[in-house]
Amino acid sequence: MNNDQSSYDHDDDESNDENSMRDDVSVVVPCAKLLSKMSGSQASELKELERNYEELLDENCRVFASYFKQVLENSNDSGLIIVTPPSVVLRKIEKVGGLHFDSEIESSLDKHLNNSSYSSSDSDAEATDEQKNIRMASLEPRQRQIRKQKQPIFVESNHLIMADADNPPGIGKHTPPKDFVCPITTHIFDDPVTLETGQTYERRAIQEWIERGNSSCPITRQKLSSTKLPKTNYVLKRLIASWQEQNPGGLDLSHSEPMSKSIVPSNSPNSVISQATIDGTITELKHAITSLCMSEILNESEMAVLQIERCWLEASMELDIQIMLSKPAVINGFVEILFNSVDPRVLEATIFLLSELGSRDKSVIHTLTRVESDVERIVALFKKGLLEAVVLIDLLRPSTRTLIEMDMMESLMTVIKKKEEDFLKMCLKPKSVSVLLLGQMIGDSEESIVSSIANTIVSSKVFESVISSLEAEWAEERIAAVGILLRCMQEDGKCRNSIADKAELAPVMESFMAASDGERFEIVCFLSELVKLNRRTFNEQILHIIKDEGTYSSMHTLLVYLQTANHDQCPVVAGLLLQLDLLAEPRKMSIYREEAIDTLISCLRNSDYPAAQLAAAKTIVSLQGRFTTSGKSLTRAMLLKRAGVGKSYKNLTRTEQIGNICGEDDDTSEEEKAADDWERKMALVLVSHDFGLLFEALEEGLNSRFAELYSACFESATWLIYMLNFLPDTGILGAARVSLLKRFISAFKSANDIDDRALSLLALNSFAQDPQGLRDINIHMKDIMKGLRELRKYSPLAFEMVKVLSNGHDSSADFWNHRELVHVDSSENGKVLSIACFRDKIFSGHSDGTIKVWTGRGSILHLIQQIREHTKAVTGLAILQSGEMLYSGSLDKTARVWSIGNEEIHCVQVHDIKDQIQNLAVSNSILCFIPQGAGIKVHLRNGKTKLLNSSKYPKCLALVQGKVYCGCQDGAIQEIDLATGTFATIQTGHRKLLGKANPVHALQVHNGLVYTASTSLDGAAVKMWSTSNYNMVGSLPTLSEVRAMVVSSELVYLGCKGGTVEIWDQKRQIRIETLQTGTSGKVQCMALDDNEEFLVIGTSDGRIQSCANKNVHEFIKQIYSGI
């Protein structure tokens, strides 16, 4: 047949030719292109023709069945009767619905029909039947159901489908054809797949068949070459959709109808014109739909998609058009385009149409989700850059696990970072649904996955684009943005300042009213995190915005929510409500404040809900109001600073860079004032509530066996008790003392951590301001004094406490009295040239190369090891800061590294220095020593040595924080930076032509001061220098010739040439005591133990002495006598 001779005439020609239609000839339409040009009425007439053609086939089947029966009966008889073949039943129609067929088409049809008559040749009949079947299949429209014939028919995709002889045309229209039903599930196909054997099954059913270990076709039993299933049979799927459309009685209509409502037509002139335009658009749309669903040419289908998109936009999404496009056959046609087209514009239009239809009609989504491969294709297009597909993905409602497995994180962030004008104008905005999907991933995933997602969002700066979603019209998008930003702040708090600076909070507060309980709590957590900025003034600005902006009263809303919230949520809500109430000056009565504090106390005392207990304790800690740049509470660090243990605070300041929160000093002063005012107001309302009822709740928290809860309650109690010193005296200190004094005394005595002991001391110092509190503390005087002695080198508050306990008398001189414990003679090993202490061990180096290890348990200095691996005098001993290694230097030109075990030491490394070691110092595996000649040498890790300051002859040295301080033969004192090799002069040396020089014999560095010992010609043998500006800040006016020196937290020990040890007070720079060693030999070396309780002395005549502080009991008696 010649397809090009088919034509499309106007309606006038149709009316003129209708009378000439002949009823005795049936014409079959052979051209797919012709179908794409038909109008709606012509398509209806063509469907009628198809029904007539079916009936014609049925009639021919009945006639030929009778004929074949006669032939078979004749073959069984003995006689031969010739049966004449029947004629083919035909009805000829020249014109159908305006479609004209010329004589050439008719002759071709006649030729086809004549060739189909009976032939006695079996091969000819078989060939004729095959041609007939192929021709029929090629002429069949794509959306019609498969012909009910015995023989197989090849449809468009060359898939073999068997007809259903038990379901003839026209009988049981609502019963699905056998070819549409899976032989395994006996249900209509949702996702049909055709195996290599030609059999078609439901994907899930055949997949389960294969997973059970089968590798053959269930029907034919033919072995499959591959168990991997092919793609969906979209041709069959489209035929099924067409059948379901024509047979609604057999269709599952459980899915919802389109969401739009019918539009009532208007009779105005404008509406008539509009209706005419719509009718024209619908006609054009029908042509495009026909081409999309029936054309085998990809380009025609792609053009149809673009035409449908244009019709959709021009018709302003009319309901009739929406219904036409929402049918399963059309949706499946769109899906085929997604799989086959490579044109970005066509793919974009297809995604746009599916998204628009899916957002209005749930049945579209139902059609798409029947086949998993359809969803996978949409996700693949999205990840390849078709960003509008995210709308369709959201409509498909994938699970959180599916979203994670799809690995769409990068594509979602790309959408969020783009501007809205970069996308097509759609019913649902791509950015909005991307925020929703991201919020879903963050809200429902495992903690490790959420942490990874949040860190990625922060590092890529995507959170800055999410901030704008807080102002979105869609409340669901605003809440999703809140969840995303909350997790970002919890994972990396440094983004908090950017969020607080750009966020609009009024829309968030309006979302609170319509949100669910879980969403409300997320909003509260978000706002609570937002007011943890490192500037107090900014926090109060944010609080004012939360309180004043929005349609509803924020405080009343939070109060109502607090009364119905879950136990675990109440502390956070109460904390935010209390902060909002505190913006005004504390009043005598506030229902918001009373309810908030009552809730915190109730949660803190309810041990049935440990999570709520912990949340309440942490909330109270955070109410102090100071935070780092990452939002961490500074309450503990500030308390340690107030207790004089500033190391932790300085480390935190350096790590978080909170010291530089402001650019100007004026701003810093303003921030400090605001922080102090807030802290005072908050502490006042907390301790004043119900006359200190909070202290009772904190006492119960301190009894908890959970370390985290105990720690939070401990910090809260310390802070509030400390703040009582700055609040009006209303008798609340007595209530706190009754509840907490014993707990803090116990903590002070038992705490192993120095910081915890310092915090306990801070609280005890506040209790000691009250006479009754001081009397209670005196009961535990012995244990408290022991703790004060251990704290003296960490906190100056220990001396303040001693003053308080001694009724104002400064008895530090008595406190530091010493007495001799033990005296041993090691003169057989020569001079004692070096000493070092580590825990309960003492190491001594002798002039014959021996190293001895002692223990000082009880009143005996017991020798536990004696080793001699150096061949000459051991001139220096030093403990590595970690305490695991002992370094020894010798005149035998080696340095040895010893492992410190439980009892004995073992040499683990030997450094061949190739120079005599006169003195040494180590730090972080860096070894510095004084050689035989000039300068200082540094032994590098590669085994080489580097000479520094070769113009001087050092006598002593100290290594601190990468800098070497040395005292020289000519009296010079210098600082050498190991990193740069540069040096600075602290004191200039003098070379004398006549007389002796004034060398520096001893040098120590402690707390930013350099202590040097030389001659007393200028009235002060010991001088103190600042390491920051190299100025002399003090001196000790001793007249003795100092040869060794040790500095503790409060005292300076000077070992003198005459065999005495002078003990000096650092602050007052006065001599407290002089110890007599009982020998005329000079003091060669000294060392203090880690707790500064024992002083060990080595002399030139080979003696070792150990001295300790005066018996504490005697000192306690002195304290009691002064009270």
Secondary structure, DSSP 4 states (H G I P E B T S, - for coil): --GGG-----HHHHHHHGGG--SSB------HHHHTT--HHHHHHHHHHHHHHHHHHHHHHHHHHHHHHHHHHHHHSSS--PPPPPPPP--B-SEETTEE--HHHHHHHHHHHHHTS--S-HHHHHHHHHHHHHHHHHHS-TTSPPP--SS-EE-TT--EE---TTS-TTS-TTSPPGGGB-TTT-SB-SSEEE-TTS-EEEHHHHHHHHHTT--B-TTT-PBPS--S-----HHHHHHHHHHHHH-GGGS---SPPPSSPPPPP--SHHHHHHHHHHHHHHHHHHHHHHHHHH---HHHHHHHHHHHHHHHHHTTS-HHHHHHHTSHHHHHHHHHHHHH---HHHHHHHHHHHHHHHHH-HHHHHHHTT-HHHHHHHHHHHHTT-TTHHHHHHHT---HHHHHHHT-HHHHHHHHHS-GGGS---SS-HHHHHHHHHHHHHHHS-HHHHHHHHHHHHHTTHHHHHGGGGG-SSHHHHHHHHHHHHHHHHH-GGGHHHHHHH---HHHHHHHHHS-HHHHHHHHHHHHHHT--S-HHHHHHHHHHHHH-SSS-HHHHHHHHHHHS-TTTHHHHHHHHHHHHTTSPP-S--HHHHHHHHHHHHHHH-TT-HHHHHHHHHHHHHTT--B-TTS-B-HHHHHHHHTT--HHHHHHHHHHTGGGS-SSHHHHHHHHHHHHHHHHHHHHHHHHTTTTHHHHHHHHHHT-S-HHHHHHHHHHHHHHHHHGGGS--SSHHHHHHHHHHHHHHHHHHH--SHHHHHHHHHHHHHHTTSHHHHHHHHTTHHHHHHHHHHHTTT-THHHHHHHHHTTT---HHHHT-EEEEEEEE-GGG--EEEEEEETTEEEEEETTS-EEEEE--TT--EEEEEE---SS-EEEEEE-TTSSEEEEEETTSEEEEEEE-SS-EEEEEEEE-SS--SEEEEETTEEEEE-SSSSEEEE-TTS-EEEE-TT--EEEEEEETTEEEEEETTS-EEEEETTT--EEEEE-----SSS------EEEEETTEEEEE---TTS-SEEEEETTT--EEEEE---S-EEEEEE-SSEEEEEETTSEEEEEETTTTEEEEEEE-SSSS-EEEEEE-TTS-EEEEEETTSEEEEEEEPPHHHHHHHHHHH-
